[in-house]
Amino acid sequence: MGLSFLTPALLAGAALVAVPVILHLIMRRKPVPRAFPAMRFLRQRAAANRRRLRVSHLLLLLLRMAALAVLALALARPTLRGAGWLADGEKPVAAVLVFDTSPRMELRQANRTRLQEAAALARALAAKLPPASQVAVIDTGGGPVSFSPTVAAALARVDRLAVGAAAQTLPAAMQEGLRLLDTVPELRHEMFVFTDCSQGAWEGRTAADLIATHADTAVLWVDVGATGAQNYSLEAVDLSTDQPTAGATLGVTVETRRSGPDANRPVAVEMLGADGRYARRAVKPVAWKEGQAGQVDFEVTGLEPGVRQGRVVLDGSDDMEADNARYFTVEVGTPAKILIAAPQPAADTGRFLLQAIAPAALRKAGKGRFDATLIDIGKLDATPWDGYEGMVLADPPPLTPRTLDLLWQWVAGGRGLVVWLGPRAADAGRFNSDAAQKLLGGRIVRVWRNPREDNFLAPANLDHPILSPFRRVGDAVPWQDFPIQRLWEFEPNDPAADGNGAAPRAAGPDAMADAAVPVVSYRNGLPAILEHRVGQGTVVTVTTPVSQAADDPDAWNMLATGFEPWPFVILANETLLHAVDTADDRNIAAGASAVVHLQRRDVATAFVSTPGGDDFPAPVDQRRGTVTVTTTQVPGNYRVRSGGDVGGVVRGFSANLTAESIDARRLADAGLVAALGPGYRLAKSEAELVRDVKLERVGAELSGWFILLAALAMAGDWIVANRFYAPRDDVGAVPNVGAGAGDAGASGAPPPPLPGGAGMAVRGGDA
């Protein structure tokens, strides 16, 4: 630690310590001559008093000198500074201002958003910067990272900041700022991070390690979070399907959360019409509980074929508008035609898949998702495939290379294929032809057997589209009730090897497309469901079959034959939906790229309509017939058009803010320590910000402590002086040395003269 003085000229006042010395020398008491007869007693008394008073006078002298010296130091304003941490406040600094511009910064308090509060504090901070300082502004929305030409230019950029979907996290923005500071090693480094200290910003994240590796940078956290905010939040929307058939019911579920006291507020679902306006379909009253999550379910009927878009909205307004609406897009159409090929007898071996994919009751009512046809797999080559959008192979035997090549071409054209491997694959050597490995993206190795019932499907998470419908029940899926006794060990292709795993392949951007990717695993860790992209289509492989009856002693599993096998029904539908769906990006997170399949390659440009009403052109990938939209930062419904009004194609997608970007709940103190690091300094107002900046850049003034020490020294001087110079009862009286020597002493008569008639001079001050 270092010590400096803001007014060192006043240190000259320390010379006043000589004043007590001079006063003590000048004001020494003169000896008073007194005549006494008993010289021996007087000399002994004088010597004892002299020793005592020398010590007393020295202590008193030191106290007075200390009081004057400490008072002079206090007037010189001593300042404690940290070596390498606090620097001279008069020198320029390199300062980086990091702002969180996530949508939750729209939260209002006292009629000011959190971003407006941060901008106001930034202006107060800029006024305290030393002249010629370099300032950079970085936000989580991304953009160029550089020092502004002037402080005024930096403040102008602060005024232009706007909330939006985050392109990077707050620690990532800080890391960009630290890299920029490293480019100016000659200046003192300062970083000011404007954050709302919310769970959305810091849950699962930390900046402690980042700060520890840059100990030479002074980091000050500026807390702009709101206290006592009242907010109704729509956090996520979940659809029963994004491809409902005409006449089917669309289930819409939205998650809710309340910040503030209990209240009642309705929630509505609205559909976007051809005129660009939203029409309300349903409204439900909701009882919001403080700090609790809830759920609201809607059912939307009467959707016409085509791309349909809607939203779930809060009825009314609150402190934050960003989380008052959630958007969705669905594509309503006729049931997709599906071909199911199963071994003889197909009516038995394909029964479970047929009833799961296209139940008879729904087929008769015209509400099924799929229009399925069941055939004998032996007649697969003789059946035309062009009219089908997807195909399911139930327990296929080794197929001829010609059939496999035709399947590969058919899938690459944009169709979907689901393969349920079973005992009829028989010999891995015969099954693993080059054409089979090219189609499936891997090869079967051996049959894994386990007579015990302790192996079953065990999804690690529910993020994949095949598993997303299970989010509604989460951990309640009883996978353990449907054990798997046998399965094929499946080994994905090595992108660096040929179809036989021997010769190296040529490296290229499509090399990884040759390998299947595991989506779900069993409890034993082996892959259960794999996905393989083939051209514009998808192949989904399941490594255990559903073609065996419940009474079959050689049955491989109980997926379709267990008690109430509803998980199998969902799995069978979702694997097929994922395989035949070529427009995966109907509902995305704001800021992510959206790939829209136009299913035509004769147009070069499409036009994208944003939620704000703007239109801009986007190039069409004519090889794939797709449009990639990257400008999706604004949440809402987007439309993509190609071609004219007659014969044109209209597609769409929806962008929603992520749950963390609107989660403004404040972190607890323990969470702040974990996120910001131990010993963090948090300024919550302009006064605290100016004070902490002064302490960081200049140091802590010690004048108050030195004045207190001076006062203590002066108090000690008063106490000691009164103690040493307290009045005595015998002051002014002549010591009665002869008392008790005769009547003369008792009667008060003057003592007899000393021998020789001379008197004795005694220093009254020493007596």
N, C-alpha and C positions, 0 to 999 in steps of 0.2 A: 504494500500500500504506500502511496505517496502523499505528502502534505505540502500545500501551497497556500499563499495569502493573496486575497483579492485586492487589499490595500496595504502593500508591504511598507509604504512610507511611514505609516503610523507605528511601525515597530520601533521607531526612534523613541517613542514614549517609554520604552523599557529602561531608558537611562534614568528615569525618575526613581529607580530603586536606590539611587544614591541619596535621595532626600532623607529617608529614615536614618541612614548612617550619620549624615551631617547633623540632623536634629539630636540624635543620641549623644554626639560628641559635644554639641553646643550646650545642651540642656542638662549636662551632668551637674548634680547638686554640689555646691561648695561646702567644704568642711566648716562646721560651727564650733568654735573653741568653747569648751566647758572645763571646769576645774573639778577634778574628782580625786579623792585620796587613795583609792585602791587601784593602782595602775595594773596590777597583774590581772585582775578580773576583767578590766576594760579591754586589754589587749587580746585576751582570749575570745571575748564576745565580738570584737571587731573583725578578727580573722574569720570566724564562722560566718558572719553576715556577708563578708566580702565574697566568699566562695559561692554562697547561695545566690546572691544577686548577679554575679557574672553569668551564671547559667540562665537565669530568668531574663536578663536583658538580651542575651543572645537569641533566645527563643522568640521574644517579642520583636526583635529586629528582623529575624527571618520571616515572620508572619507578615510584617508590613512590607518587606521587599517582595514577597510572593504575591501579595494582593495587587501591588502596582504592576508587577510583571505580567500577571495573568490578565489584568484589565487592559494592558497595552496589546496583548495578543488577541483579545476579543475584539478590540477596535480595528485590528488589522484583518478581520474576517478570515480566519483559517478555513481551508477547504480540504476535505479528505478525498483523495482520488485513488482509483484502482489502477495498478500497473497493467497496461495493455488493454484495459476495459474502458476506462474513462479518459478522455483526452482534453486538450485545451479547447475551451468553448469558443475561442476567437478564430480558430482555423476552419476552413471549409471542410465539409463532410460529403461522403457519397451515400445518399439515402435512397432506399427502395420502398415504395408504398405498395403493399399487396392487398387487394380487395377481393372479398368473396362476393360474386355477382350472381349467385344461384337464385332461383325464383323465390326462395323463402325470404330473401332480403327485401321483398315487397311488403313484408309484414309492417303494418302501420301502428304507431303509438304516438299520441299527442299530435296527430295529423301529419306525421312525418314517417316515411319509410325508413327501413334500416340502412338502405344504401344512401339516402339523403342525409341521414345522421352521420354516416361514415364520411361523406363528402364535406360536411361542415367541420368535422374534427380535422380532416386533412388540411383544410384551409387554415385553421388555427395553428396546426403544426408547421405549415410552410412559413408562416410569419415568424417563427422562431429559428428558422434555419440560418446559419452564418452566411454572410455574403460569399458569392462564387461557389456555392455548393452545387453538386450534381444530383439530380433527382430523376428517378424512373418510376413509372406507374405500371403495375402488372395486375391482371385480374384473371379469374378462373374461366372467363369466356374465351381465353386465348388471344392471339394477336401478336404483333411484333414486340420484341423485348429490347429496349435500348434506353439510354439516358436522354431526357428531353433537352432541347437547346437551352431553355431557361426554366426557372421555377414557375413563371407564369404559364409557360407552355404545358408544363406538367399539370398544373391546376386546371387548365382548359381540358385536358384529357380526362381528369377526374370528373369534371362536369358532364362529359359525354358518356360516362359509364352507364350501362343499362343492364337490367337483369335479363337472364336468358339461360338456356340449357348450358350446363357447364361442359367445357371442353377438356378440363383438367381439374384435379383435386386441389385443395388449398396447399397441402404440402408440396405438390408438384409445382405450383406457382412459386412457392417460396424457394424451391431448388433452382428454378430459373433465375430468380432474383439474386441468389447467392453466387451463381455462376457469373452473373453480370458484375457483381461487386468485386469479384476476383480480378476483373480486368483493370481496376484502378487501385493497385496496392499502395499508392502513395497517400491516399486519403483514409480518414477514419470511416469505417463501415457501420451503417445503421440500417435497420429494417423495421418497418412498422406494419403490422399485420392487422387489418380491420376484419373482424369476425364477429358473428352473432353467438359464438360459443354454443352452437346447437348440436343435437345428436346427429342430425343429417350431415353436418360438416365434418364431425370428428369421430363418430361411432366407428370403431375398427381401424382408425387411422391415428398416427402420432407424428409429431414434428420434433420430439425430444432427441432422437438420434441425429437428425439433420442439424439441429442447433449445436449439439455436442461436437460435431465435426467441424464447426465454424465458430470456435470460441472467440475469435477476434472480432466477430460481428455482434454489435449490441442489438438485441431483439426486444422490441416492446410490443405487447399485445394490446390492441385497442378494442374494447368490448362495446359493441353497438347493439347487443341483444335486447329484446323487449322483455319487460317484467309484467306479469299479470295480463298478458294478451288473451283475448277471447277469440277463438277461431274454430270454425267448422271445417274439417278436412275430408275430402274424398280422395282416398289414397291409391286405390287400384280398381280396375274394372276387369271382370272375367266373363268370357262368353262361353255358352254351352258348345258352340262351334262357330267358326268364321266362314263356313260353307253350308248354310242351311238350305234345304230344298224348299221349293215353292209350296206354300201351305203349311210348312212346319213351324213350330213355335221356337223362337229364339230366346234362350235364357240369358239374362244380363244380371250380373252380381257386382255390387260395388262395396268396397270396404270403407268404413268411416272411422273417424277419431275426433274427439272433442278436447279442446284446451279451454279451460274455464269452467264455470259452474254448470250444473245440469240445465238443459234447455230443450225445447221442442222446436224442430225446424223441418219442413217437408223436403223431400228429394224427388226429382222428376226425371223421366227418360223422354228424350225428344229425338225425332228422326228428321233428317235433312230432305227437303222436298226438291222438286225440279226447279222451283223458282228461287232456290238458294236460301230459303227460310226454314227454320226448325219448327216442326209441328209437335206439340206435346201429346204423348201417347198414354202416359200414366203418371200419377203422383201418389206418393206414399208418405204419411206422417212418420217422423222418426223421433224417438226419445233419445237424445244425446246425453251420455253419462260422462262426467268429468274424468279425464285421463283414461277412458276406456275405449277399446276398439269395438266396432259393431259391423253389421252386414245388412245390406238391403238387397232384396231379390225382386227382379221384374221379369215379366214374360211378354214378349212382343210378338204379335201375330199379324197376318195379312201382309207380309212382305212380298213385293212383286219381284220377279226375276231381274237379275242384274246386280250391279254394285250398289249397295245401300250403306249409308253412313248415318251415324247418330251420336248422341252424347247423353251423359248423365249429369244433371246440374243440381246445385243447391238452390233452393227457392229463397232468394234474398241475398244479402251481402254480409260481409264480416270484415275482420281486420286484414285478411290476406285473400286477394282475388285469385291468385295463381292455382290454388287447390280447390276451386269451387266448381270445376267441370272436368270430366273425363270423357274421351272420345273413342269411337270404335268404328270399324269398317267390316262389313260382311259381304260375301258374294252369293246371292241367292240364285239357284239354278235348278234344273231338272236333275233327278238322281243320276249319278255317274254309272255308266254301264261297266260291270265287272264280270270277268270270266274266272270261275273257280274250277281248277283241274285237279282231280283226286284219283287215287288208284281204285281199281275195281274191288268191290262194288262202290261206285262213286256216291251213291245215295247214302251209304253208311259212313265211309271214310271222310266225306266232305260235309256231313250233316251238321257238325258243331260250328264250323266256319260259316256255313250258309245261314244258320239261324242267328248267329251272332252279328253277321254283317247285314243281312236283309231279312229280318223277322217276317214271318208270313202275315201277321196282323198289320204291320206297317206297310207291307207291299200292297195288300188289298186296299188300305186306306189311301194309298198314294202319298205317304208321308215319309217313306224310307230314304235314307241317305244314298243308298246304292240300289241299282237294279241288277241283281246278280243272276248269272246263269251257271249251273253246275254241269260239268261234262267229265267223261272218263279221260284221264291223262293220256291214255293210249291214242285218243282221237285229237290230241292237241295240234298235230301238224296239219290235220285235215280241216281244222276249224279256222275260218277267217278272223283275224285279230283287229282289223282296221277300225271296226265300230266300237271297240272297247277302250276305256281310259285306263283301266288297271287290270291286273291279273294276280291270282293267288294260286300258288302251287302247294298243295297239301301232301307232304311226305313223298316228294318226287323220287323216282329211281334215276340211275344215271341216264342222262339224255344224250342224243347223238350230237356231235359237233355242229352239224347243220342246224338242228333245232336251237341249240344254244346261241349260235351266231345270229339267227333270225330274231331270237329274243333280245340279244344285245342291241341290234339295230332298232327294234321296236321300242325298247326302253329309251335309247338315246334320242329318239324323236320327241320325247316329252311325256312318256307314259310312266306308270308305276308298277313295280313287281314286288310281291311279298312271297317269300319262300319259307315254309315251315319244314325243316329237315327232320327226318325220322328214320325208322329201321330199314325202309326200302332203299335208302342210299347204299346200304349193304357194304360194299368194298370201297374203301377210301381210294385205292389205287385206280379203280375204274371210274369213280365219280369225279376225281380231280383232273379232268382233262384241262388243257390250256384254255379252251373255250369256257369251261365252267368257272375257272379261276378269274378269267377276264370279266365274266358277268357278275359273279358274287364278290369279287374283290378279295378272295382268300381261298383257303382249302380246308377240308375237314381232315382231322388227324386220326382220332380214335374215338370210340364210345366210352364215355366216363360213366361208371356204374357205382351206385351206392344204395344198398338195400335199406339202410336206415332212412327215416323221414326227416332228416335234419338239413336238407338242401332245398332251397327255394329261391325265387326271384328276390333280389335285394337291391333296389335302386339306391344309389348313393345320394342323388338329388332329383328334383322334379323339374329341372330347367329345360330339358329337351321337349320339343313340341309333342312327341309321342306320350310323354309322361305328364304334361301340363294339366290334363283333366283330373289327375289324381290330387292336385293341390287342394281341392275342396275338402278332401277327407284326410290328407296328410298322412300322419302315422297310423291312421285307423285302418289302412288297407291290410287285411289279414293274409299276407303272402305266405306265412308259415302254415296256413290251413290247406295249401295247395302244393304239396311236396313234389320235388323233381328227383326221380330215382335214376334216370338215364338222360344223357344229352351228348351231343357231338362236340368234342373239342375243336374249336375253329381257330385257325391261324390266319390273320390278315396277311395279304401279300407284302413282301418287302419291296418298297419302291425302287430300290437299287438292284433288284434281281429280276430275272425273266419269269415267265409263268411257272417254271419248274423250280424256282428258287436257286438257280445255279449261275447263270451268266448275268453280268451287270447290265442294267438298263441305262439308256441315255437319260441324262439329267435334263429336266425341263420344268416349266411351270405347271404342267398337268401330271407330273409324276405321282404326286400324292393322291390324285384322283383314282389311281389304280388300287388303292388299299382301302378296305372296308374299315370303318371306324366303330368301335364298340359304343353302344348307347346305354345298355343295361347289363349288369353282371348278376351272376348267381351268388349265393352266400359263400360258395367255395372260391370265388374270385374269377371263374371262367366266364367269358362273354356269353350273354344270353340273347341279346338283340344287337345287330350290327347294321350300319347304314353305309351304302356305297353309291356315290354319284356316278352315273353313266350318261355322258353327254348332258342333255337337258332333262333326263329322267332320274329316277331313284329306285334302287333295289334295297329292300329291307329283308334281312335274314334272321330267322328265329331258329335257335339250335336245338329245339325239342319240338315234337309234333303234337297235334291235337286231332289225330285221325283214328284213335283207338277207343274202343268201348270201355265202359267202366268195369265190366266183368272180364276183360281181357287180362289173363295172368301175366302177360308180358308188357302191360301198359307202361309207358315211360314216365308218365306224370299224371297228376290229378287237376291240371289247370282247368279243363273243361268239364270234368266229371266230379269235382268236389262239391261240397254242400254250398249252394247259392254261389256259383262261380261268376259273380258280377265283375270281378277284376279282369277275367279273361275276355268278357264281352267288350269292355272298354278297350283293352289292349288290342283285340282283333280289329276294332273299328279305327283306332288311332294309328296303328301301323299302316293300314291301307290308306287312310286319309293323308298321312304324311307322304306315302309313296306316290299317290296320284296328284297331289297338290303341287303345282308348279309356281304358284304365287305365294311364297312363304311370308312376304313382308306386307301383310295387310295392317298389322298393328305393331308399331315399333316404339322405341324410346326416343324422345325428342333429342335431336342432335346426331342420331345414328343414320346410316345410309339405308335407303329403301330401294330394293330391286323389284321392279314391276314388270311382269311378263305380259307383253302385248299380243303374243301368239301370231305375229305377222312380221315379215321382213322386207316389205315393199315400201316402207316409209323411212325417211332419214331423220326426221325430227318429230318430237312430241312436245306438247305444251303442258306445263305444270301450273295448276292454280293453287295458290297458298291460302291458308285460313284468313289472311288479311285482305284477300281479293286481288293480289298481284298475280300476273302471269309471266312465265319466262320459258324459253325454249330449252329442251334437253335432247342431246343426241341419242339416237336409237342404235343399239348394238345389233346390226342386221344379221350377224352370224347366229346370235342367240335369240333375237327378237325381244330384247329387254331394254328397259330404261332404268338407269341408276340415278336416284335423286339424293343429293348430299346436303341440300339446304333445307334442313328439317328442324331448325332450332326452335321455331315457334310451334307450340302445341296446337293441335286442331286437326281438321279433316282436309286432306289434299286430294285433288283430282288430276288425273293424267289422261290427256286426249291425244289421239293420233288419227290422221285421216280426216275426211270431211264429215258433214252432218249425215250424209248418206253413205253407209258402209264403213263408217269410222268406228274406232274402238275407244271405249271409256273405261278406265280403271281408276283405282283410288287406294289410299291408305290413310291411316290415322297415326299421329304422333302424340304421345303422352309424356308428361314429366315423370321422372323416376320418383319413387317414394322418398328417397333420401334428399332430393332437391327441394322438397316441400316440408320436410320434417323440421319444424322450428322449435321443438321441445328442447329446453336448456339442459346441458350436461350437468351432472352433480359435481361437487368439488373433487371427488376422487377421479371422476372422468376427466376433469380439466387437468389434473396433475399428470395423468397418464398421457393425455394428448399433447399438452404444452410443455411438459417436463417439470421436474422439481425446481422450485425457486423462481417460477415465472412471475412476471410483473404485468398486471392487468390494469389499464387505465379505463375508467368508465365515463369520464366527463372531461370537458375542456380544461378545467382546473387541474384535475389529476394528470391529464396528458402533458400540460405545460410543466407541471412540477416534476413529473418523471423524466421528461426530456432534459430538464435542467440537471437533475441528479445523474442521468446517464452521461450527459455531455460534459458537465462542469464538475460535478461531485456533490458531496454533502457538506454544507457549511457547519462549522463547529462553534460559531460565535456564541450561541446561546449557552453551550456547555461551559465555555471559558468564562462567561459572565457569571454563571452559577458558581464556578470555582473561586472567582474573585470575591463574590459575596460571602462564600464560606470562609475565605481567608480573613476578610474584614471582621466577620463575626468572631472568629478565633482571636483576632487582635483585641477586640473589645473585652472578651471574656478573660483573656490572660492579663490585660492591663488592669482590669478591676480586681483581679485576684492578687496581683503583685503589689498594687498600690492601695489596697484596702486600708482604711483608717484603723490605727491601733489606739488602745486605751491609754498608753503611756507616751503618746506623741506630745512633745513640748515639755515633758517633765524631766527633771534631772534625775538620772538613776541614783537611787539611795543606796550607794555602795556600802555605807557604814551602818545600815540598819541592823540592829541587833548587837552592835558593838558597845553600847552604853546608853545612858539616858539622853545624851545630846542628840543621838540619831532619832530617838523616839520623840523628842520634843520639837523637832524640826529646826534646831539651831544649826547654823552653818558649820560645816566641818572645819576642822583645824587646818591651817595652811600647810601646804606641802613643805617638805624640807627645802631650805634655801629660799623660801618665800615665792617660788615660781609656780605658775598654773600650768595645766596640761590641756593642749588643744586636741579635741576629739572631733572627727568628721561626723557631723550629725547624720549625713546620708548613709554612713556605714554602720551606725550604732543600732 
